Amino acid sequence: MAQAHGDQVIHYKQYIKIWGWLLVMTLLALGLGYSPMPEGLKAVLLVGITLAKIVLIASIFMHLKFEKMNLVLLTFSPLVLALILFFITFGESGGSSTHTIITH
Amino acid sequence: MDASLAEQQRVLASDWGGGKSPFGTSWSKFMMWIFIISDALTFAGFLIAYGFMRMIAPAWPKQTEVFSMPLITFMTFALISSSAVMAMGVGAARAGDPKKAVKFLTLTIIGGTIFLGCQAYEWSHFIHEGATLTSNPWGVAQFAASFFVITGFHGFHVFSGVTILVIVALRAAMGKYSADGVENAGLYWHFVDVVWVFVFAFYYLL
């Protein structure tokens, strides 16, 4: 509970500032959606913008910035594990799809 | 004897000794975080499955042509704005100003309701075009199913969030007021916003 008192330090102005940034990044992401750039580059940029938005929401709106590091680690570590599992199996899905089963 | 008692007290007082929360939160806030983490993994499962489907699909319909992007952007605006207002509501509740908290909570509820209304319109439009849970007119496997399941599951979370916020706002208005309760409802609401940020980027834009 001791950490919770840090909340009162935050002024409404900061929430409005974060709100503005979130809207700017939403419009940036929207622009990316319409742009004709290669899929891979678009994916990297969208992931970057999304992560930036998540960090802002989690740290300021959800107050993680003012919580103990223990709680912050608890919050993010399962998601990092999910991403690792995703990338382990992701590679093979990029191959050309075929309905022929190759036998030896 | 005294030495072991002192040792026990020393252990209990330490961060991981069991005598206090190593996470420095109230039990209810901690439980809300545990729920959010498990729920985030459910959505991670959906989005990762969707990612694999996108990778193995030979083609994918152009979302900016299938969906009304001005509507989706407006929905995103409504949800992000409601999240910002919710943060202010939690601030007001913490500062011991229930009247202001109820005002902000009401604005949050309005934002959530606008989002749900737009989503109902979007769904009916999509269904009208011929999309069902088992087939879609674009002929791309899993295009409609992933839409219905991902946005449907998220929409149900928004609906639950609005319900929770209405209860919290009514209780706050009646004076049954707890800053912890408002903060926990707020955490859930921000989480719903976080999920939408992912869905917006990866389902509608990528």
Boltz contact constraints between the chains, C-beta under 6 A:
constraints:
  - contact:
      token1: [A, 1]
      token2: [B, 26]
      max_distance: 6.0
  - contact:
      token1: [A, 3]
      token2: [B, 24]
      max_distance: 6.0
  - contact:
      token1: [A, 7]
      token2: [B, 94]
      max_distance: 6.0
  - contact:
      token1: [A, 8]
      token2: [B, 94]
      max_distance: 6.0
  - contact:
      token1: [A, 12]
      token2: [B, 88]
      max_distance: 6.0
  - contact:
      token1: [A, 15]
      token2: [B, 84]
      max_distance: 6.0
  - contact:
      token1: [A, 15]
      token2: [B, 87]
      max_distance: 6.0
  - contact:
      token1: [A, 15]
      token2: [B, 88]
      max_distance: 6.0
  - contact:
      token1: [A, 19]
      token2: [B, 84]
      max_distance: 6.0
  - contact:
      token1: [A, 22]
      token2: [B, 80]
      max_distance: 6.0
  - contact:
      token1: [A, 26]
      token2: [B, 76]
      max_distance: 6.0
  - contact:
      token1: [A, 29]
      token2: [B, 201]
      max_distance: 6.0
  - contact:
      token1: [A, 29]
      token2: [B, 205]
      max_distance: 6.0
  - contact:
      token1: [A, 30]
      token2: [B, 73]
      max_distance: 6.0
  - contact:
      token1: [A, 33]
      token2: [B, 64]
      max_distance: 6.0
  - contact:
      token1: [A, 33]
      token2: [B, 205]
      max_distance: 6.0
  - contact:
      token1: [A, 43]
      token2: [B, 206]
      max_distance: 6.0
  - contact:
      token1: [A, 46]
      token2: [B, 201]
      max_distance: 6.0
  - contact:
      token1: [A, 46]
      token2: [B, 206]
      max_distance: 6.0
  - contact:
      token1: [A, 50]
      token2: [B, 197]
      max_distance: 6.0
  - contact:
      token1: [A, 50]
      token2: [B, 201]
      max_distance: 6.0
  - contact:
      token1: [A, 53]
      token2: [B, 197]
      max_distance: 6.0
  - contact:
      token1: [A, 54]
      token2: [B, 194]
      max_distance: 6.0
  - contact:
      token1: [A, 57]
      token2: [B, 190]
      max_distance: 6.0
  - contact:
      token1: [A, 57]
      token2: [B, 194]
      max_distance: 6.0
  - contact:
      token1: [A, 61]
      token2: [B, 83]
      max_distance: 6.0
  - contact:
      token1: [A, 61]
      token2: [B, 87]
      max_distance: 6.0
  - contact:
      token1: [A, 61]
      token2: [B, 190]
      max_distance: 6.0
  - contact:
      token1: [A, 62]
      token2: [B, 187]
      max_distance: 6.0
  - contact:
      token1: [A, 62]
      token2: [B, 190]
      max_distance: 6.0
  - contact:
      token1: [A, 68]
      token2: [B, 23]
      max_distance: 6.0
  - contact:
      token1: [A, 68]
      token2: [B, 24]
      max_distance: 6.0
  - contact:
      token1: [A, 70]
      token2: [B, 22]
      max_distance: 6.0
  - contact:
      token1: [A, 70]
      token2: [B, 23]
      max_distance: 6.0
  - contact:
      token1: [A, 71]
      token2: [B, 23]
      max_distance: 6.0
  - contact:
      token1: [A, 78]
      token2: [B, 37]
      max_distance: 6.0
  - contact:
      token1: [A, 78]
      token2: [B, 41]
      max_distance: 6.0
  - contact:
      token1: [A, 82]
      token2: [B, 44]
      max_distance: 6.0
  - contact:
      token1: [A, 86]
      token2: [B, 48]
      max_distance: 6.0
  - contact:
      token1: [A, 93]
      token2: [B, 52]
      max_distance: 6.0
  - contact:
      token1: [A, 93]
      token2: [B, 55]
      max_distance: 6.0
  - contact:
      token1: [A, 93]
      token2: [B, 56]
      max_distance: 6.0
  - contact:
      token1: [A, 94]
      token2: [B, 55]
      max_distance: 6.0
  - contact:
      token1: [A, 97]
      token2: [B, 56]
      max_distance: 6.0
